[in-house]
Amino acid sequence: MRNFDMPRRALAAVLLGGSLAAPQSWAAAPPEAASCAACHGAEGMGNAAAGYPRLAGLPAQYLAAQLRYFADGTRSNAIMAGMAKPLSAAQIDALAAYYAKLKPSGTPAPMPTGEAASEGERLALRGDWSKGIPACIRCHGPGAVGVGAAFPPLTGQSAAYIEAQIKAWKDGSRRGDPLGLMHTVALRMSDAQTQDVAQWLAAQPLQPGKTAAAKP
């Protein structure tokens, strides 16, 4: 949601109310989504090379909460703070609802090889209890497809983004996690473990519509 000049394709969709050259989803997009598309793409799938995350298909409550966190400083990011602070509550809810309804798509990253692959899989599926690190799937659900609004899907995100977020939880530039869980976990992870699990998760197939409901 970076305030760059929007791509011509997105600009045409906004000015013309949707065109044959523009993605169909833009016909129902709130006006604020034009700025988001510059970094997160017209279909909300992000930019893996630049480390911009996918928004498409993430829970609306989660997306709305993150925008509020950027606005109030709970998540420290100068670019996103500048984008989120001017938004009204209604605009935040509209953006969150819009991106939540988009269907994620795309090809996973290549699977890492050797020790990186086995260590990434171990951390994601079993954790490292000798260091007090729980498996990713214990909170983010089987297949890391997400659980409720507090634990988002990890599949469909780039390795660069996942790694950056673990480091942000570790250094405190990202907060808002339930009971400080991610901060605690991140502090126990080495840089090598962070990289390995991020690469393994980025290589997992997308499972659109499989986000699990939170347990009562």
C-alpha positions as CSV (number, residue, x, y, z in Angstrom):
1,M,0.0,0.0,0.0
2,R,2.8,2.3,-1.0
3,N,2.1,5.8,-2.3
4,F,3.8,5.5,-5.7
5,D,2.4,6.4,-9.0
6,M,0.0,3.7,-9.8
7,P,0.5,1.4,-12.8
8,R,-1.1,2.5,-16.0
9,R,-3.3,-0.5,-15.9
10,A,-4.7,0.3,-12.5
11,L,-5.0,4.0,-13.4
12,A,-7.1,3.1,-16.4
13,A,-9.4,1.0,-14.2
14,V,-9.9,3.9,-11.8
15,L,-10.5,6.5,-14.5
16,L,-12.7,4.4,-16.7
17,G,-14.5,2.5,-14.0
18,G,-12.9,-0.7,-15.2
19,S,-11.9,-1.7,-18.8
20,L,-11.2,-4.8,-20.8
21,A,-7.5,-4.3,-20.1
22,A,-8.0,-4.1,-16.3
23,P,-8.5,-7.0,-13.9
24,Q,-12.2,-7.6,-13.3
25,S,-11.7,-7.2,-9.5
26,W,-10.9,-3.5,-10.1
27,A,-14.6,-2.9,-11.0
28,A,-15.5,-3.4,-7.3
29,A,-12.3,-1.9,-5.8
30,P,-12.5,1.0,-3.3
31,P,-10.7,4.1,-4.6
32,E,-7.9,3.7,-2.0
33,A,-6.9,0.3,-3.5
34,A,-5.3,2.1,-6.4
35,S,-2.4,3.2,-4.2
36,C,-2.1,-0.3,-2.7
37,A,-1.8,-1.8,-6.2
38,A,1.5,0.0,-6.8
39,C,3.3,-2.4,-4.4
40,H,0.8,-5.2,-3.7
41,G,-0.3,-5.7,-7.3
42,A,-3.7,-5.2,-9.0
43,E,-4.8,-8.6,-7.8
44,G,-3.3,-8.3,-4.3
45,M,-0.6,-10.9,-4.7
46,G,2.3,-8.7,-3.7
47,N,5.8,-8.5,-5.1
48,A,8.1,-11.3,-3.9
49,A,11.3,-9.7,-5.3
50,A,10.6,-6.5,-3.4
51,G,9.3,-8.2,-0.2
52,Y,5.8,-6.8,-0.5
53,P,3.2,-9.3,0.9
54,R,0.2,-10.8,-0.7
55,L,-3.1,-9.3,0.6
56,A,-5.5,-11.4,-1.5
57,G,-7.5,-13.8,0.6
58,L,-6.2,-12.8,4.0
59,P,-8.9,-12.4,6.6
60,A,-10.6,-9.0,6.6
61,Q,-10.3,-8.7,10.4
62,Y,-6.6,-9.3,10.2
63,L,-6.1,-6.8,7.3
64,A,-8.0,-4.1,9.1
65,A,-6.1,-4.7,12.3
66,Q,-2.8,-4.4,10.5
67,L,-3.8,-1.1,8.9
68,R,-4.7,0.2,12.4
69,Y,-1.4,-1.0,13.8
70,F,0.5,0.8,11.0
71,A,-1.5,3.9,11.8
72,D,-0.9,3.9,15.5
73,G,2.7,2.7,15.5
74,T,2.1,-0.8,16.8
75,R,3.8,-1.9,13.5
76,S,6.7,0.3,12.6
77,N,6.9,1.0,8.9
78,A,7.3,4.6,7.6
79,I,5.8,3.9,4.2
80,M,2.8,2.0,5.6
81,A,2.3,4.5,8.4
82,G,2.0,7.3,5.9
83,M,-0.5,5.3,3.9
84,A,-2.6,4.1,6.9
85,K,-2.9,7.2,9.0
86,P,-5.1,9.2,6.7
87,L,-7.6,6.4,6.3
88,S,-10.9,6.6,8.1
89,A,-12.4,3.6,9.9
90,A,-14.8,3.1,7.0
91,Q,-12.0,3.2,4.4
92,I,-9.9,0.7,6.4
93,D,-12.9,-1.7,6.6
94,A,-13.6,-1.3,2.9
95,L,-10.0,-2.1,1.9
96,A,-9.9,-5.1,4.2
97,A,-13.1,-6.5,2.9
98,Y,-12.0,-6.0,-0.7
99,Y,-8.7,-7.8,-0.4
100,A,-10.2,-10.5,1.7
101,K,-12.5,-11.4,-1.1
102,L,-9.8,-11.6,-3.8
103,K,-8.8,-15.2,-4.7
104,P,-5.1,-15.8,-4.2
105,S,-3.2,-17.4,-7.1
106,G,0.3,-17.9,-8.3
107,T,3.2,-20.4,-8.2
108,P,5.1,-21.2,-5.0
109,A,8.8,-20.5,-4.8
110,P,11.2,-23.3,-5.5
111,M,11.6,-25.7,-2.6
112,P,15.0,-25.3,-0.8
113,T,17.3,-28.3,-0.9
114,G,19.5,-30.1,1.5
115,E,19.7,-29.2,5.2
116,A,17.8,-25.9,4.6
117,A,14.8,-27.9,3.4
118,S,14.8,-30.4,6.2
119,E,15.3,-27.8,8.9
120,G,12.6,-25.6,7.5
121,E,10.2,-28.5,7.4
122,R,11.1,-29.5,10.9
123,L,10.5,-26.0,12.3
124,A,7.2,-25.6,10.4
125,L,5.8,-28.9,11.2
126,R,7.4,-30.0,14.5
127,G,9.2,-27.0,15.9
128,D,12.4,-27.1,18.0
129,W,11.3,-27.8,21.5
130,S,14.9,-27.9,22.8
131,K,14.8,-24.1,22.3
132,G,11.1,-23.6,23.1
133,I,10.1,-23.0,19.5
134,P,6.7,-24.4,18.7
135,A,5.8,-25.6,15.2
136,C,4.4,-22.9,12.9
137,I,1.3,-25.1,12.2
138,R,0.4,-25.2,15.9
139,C,-0.9,-21.6,15.6
140,H,-1.2,-21.1,11.8
141,G,-3.0,-24.3,11.2
142,P,-2.4,-27.4,9.2
143,G,-0.7,-26.5,5.9
144,A,0.0,-23.0,7.4
145,V,-3.3,-21.8,5.9
146,G,-4.1,-19.6,8.9
147,V,-6.5,-19.8,11.8
148,G,-9.1,-17.1,12.4
149,A,-8.1,-13.4,12.4
150,A,-5.1,-13.6,14.7
151,F,-2.9,-16.1,12.9
152,P,-2.8,-15.3,9.1
153,P,-1.9,-17.7,6.3
154,L,1.8,-18.1,5.7
155,T,1.4,-19.9,2.3
156,G,1.5,-17.5,-0.6
157,Q,3.9,-15.2,1.1
158,S,7.5,-14.7,-0.1
159,A,10.5,-16.0,1.8
160,A,11.8,-12.4,2.0
161,Y,8.6,-11.2,3.6
162,I,8.3,-14.1,6.1
163,E,11.9,-13.7,7.1
164,A,11.5,-9.9,7.5
165,Q,8.5,-10.3,9.7
166,I,10.1,-12.8,12.0
167,K,13.0,-10.3,12.4
168,A,10.5,-7.5,13.0
169,W,8.8,-9.6,15.8
170,K,12.3,-10.2,17.3
171,D,13.4,-6.6,17.4
172,G,10.0,-5.2,18.5
173,S,9.3,-3.2,15.4
174,R,6.2,-5.3,14.9
175,R,3.8,-5.9,17.8
176,G,0.2,-6.8,18.3
177,D,0.7,-10.5,18.5
178,P,-1.6,-12.3,21.0
179,L,0.2,-12.6,24.4
180,G,3.4,-11.5,22.7
181,L,3.7,-15.0,21.3
182,M,5.5,-14.2,18.1
183,H,8.0,-11.9,19.8
184,T,8.9,-14.8,22.2
185,V,9.2,-17.3,19.4
186,A,11.3,-15.0,17.2
187,L,13.7,-14.3,20.1
188,R,14.5,-18.0,20.2
189,M,15.1,-18.4,16.5
190,S,18.6,-18.1,15.0
191,D,19.1,-16.2,11.7
192,A,19.7,-19.6,9.9
193,Q,16.4,-21.0,11.3
194,T,14.5,-17.9,10.3
195,Q,15.8,-18.2,6.8
196,D,15.2,-21.9,6.5
197,V,11.6,-21.9,7.7
198,A,10.8,-18.8,5.6
199,Q,12.1,-20.5,2.4
200,W,10.2,-23.7,3.2
201,L,6.9,-22.0,3.9
202,A,7.3,-19.9,0.7
203,A,7.6,-23.1,-1.3
204,Q,4.2,-24.5,-0.1
205,P,1.2,-24.6,-2.4
206,L,-1.5,-22.1,-2.0
207,Q,-4.8,-23.4,-0.6
208,P,-7.4,-20.7,-1.4
209,G,-10.4,-20.7,0.9
210,K,-8.8,-23.1,3.4
211,T,-8.3,-20.6,6.3
212,A,-9.4,-22.4,9.4
213,A,-11.8,-21.1,11.9
214,A,-10.5,-20.1,15.3
215,K,-11.3,-22.5,18.1
216,P,-13.9,-21.3,20.6
